[in-house]
Amino acid sequence: MDYYYDVLLNFQDSYSMFYEWDSEDVIDYVKKIPLFHVDAKTIVNMISKKIKIDQELMNLIENKTKLKGNNTLKYTSIFSDGKNSIALEFNDEGISLSKSSLILEDELNINEFMYNIALRKINYQIISDDNYEIETRQDLKIKKILKLEIDSIYNNKEYSKLKYIYLEWFSNLLNDVDKMYQNMLLKLQNKLTEKEYHIYELIKLSYNNV
């Protein structure tokens, strides 16, 4: 079995690219981890689906991942198709529990390494679609902050502030405050634009000036 050494991993419930890692995330420094060369379809399913691997693979990777400080992860491995890589952590039933992307340097190193590793067929079942977000974690975080702020302003009846934000956001005003509030919430269900980023910066600035 092949291994990769000295890699940073950030296991989350759903897959996110390394540039979306947050300063509050718990990053694992992995000294040694199993590495498998799989086909592109398998990688796509590993990223976007919750899967279950067979007992043979579980036995093969059990306690083989070594962390800094001599701790181990029970069922963990990196999989790569030579273009994309993902680290998966499985529970005792073989179901994918958490996922990690790799930083660019490790991704490139593994891609090159795949030329020397034979392709391996992984036996797995697709359990369900995963919570793979098309939007970045940063955008989801901004949406959450905007909604919390708008809810707070509306519930506290700070209507002058609500109107100011609405005017900056939509470039017009409505007579109905409730309608403006609903329009804001509906807008947050769509992909963020420069307008939403602008409102986010205004809100941050307002707290910095307090």
PEZIQUI-V815837 format. One record per run of one state. SS is the DSSP state (a for helix, b for strand, c for the rest). FROM is the first residue (numbers start at 0). LEN is the number of residues. If there is no record, write none. Layout:
{{SS/FROM/LEN} {SS/FROM/LEN}}
This chain:
{{c/0/1} {b/1/8} {c/9/2} {b/11/1} {c/12/5} {a/17/3} {c/20/7} {b/27/10} {c/37/2} {a/39/9} {b/48/5} {c/53/1} {a/54/7} {b/61/6} {c/67/4} {b/71/9} {c/80/4} {b/84/6} {c/90/4} {b/94/6} {c/100/3} {a/103/13} {c/116/2} {b/118/1} {c/119/4} {b/123/6} {c/129/7} {a/136/19} {c/155/3} {a/158/12} {c/170/6} {a/176/11} {c/187/6} {a/193/15} {c/208/2}}
